[in-house]
Amino acid sequence: MSQVTMLFLFPIAMYFYFFKERPNRPAYYKVFDDFQKQMDKDEKLSKSQKLQLFKEMLLKNDYKIVGQTDSTVTGEKRIFSMSLFMVGVGAYFMGAVVYLIYFFFIQKPHVVEFHL
């Protein structure tokens, strides 16, 4: 029974990765760009208030703050791809182990940097 499940899991996970997850990635990154443009246009906020809002935005999205200066806030996060993990499970669990090794030791975190 588990082999039948894994047989269907592999193509379903590939579909979600190539047709759902990858095309939505630029929209996810655009959220941060739009937020920075919105903050740049806001004349009412001081520089320190803008930096605080940038930090809150990063923390609400589970980013870790790795650097902060007077005009820059930098955050990073490793983005876990559930569909790639399911592809690994569909490949008789060995691919899941390989993906987890890649996620924890090789994958570079996504870095977001806000400049004022």
C-alpha angles and dihedrals in degrees: 000000000000091000090056090050092049090047090060095035094063098059093038091053091047089053092051092047098048100034105030112021104037097046090050094053096086090049089054091052091045090063090068093046092050091048091053092048090050091051092047091055094049107096096178096070123080123230093258092049090052091050090050091051090049090052091049091049091053094045093048088055092050096253120149115231106234101168141014133179132166091280106019138062119189126192134174137195137175109233113217114213108213092187092056089048090052089049086056092049089049088054091067097279094285090095090054090057090048091050092049091051089050092047097050102036112020110026115097114225121248108255124210118189125186118200126191 
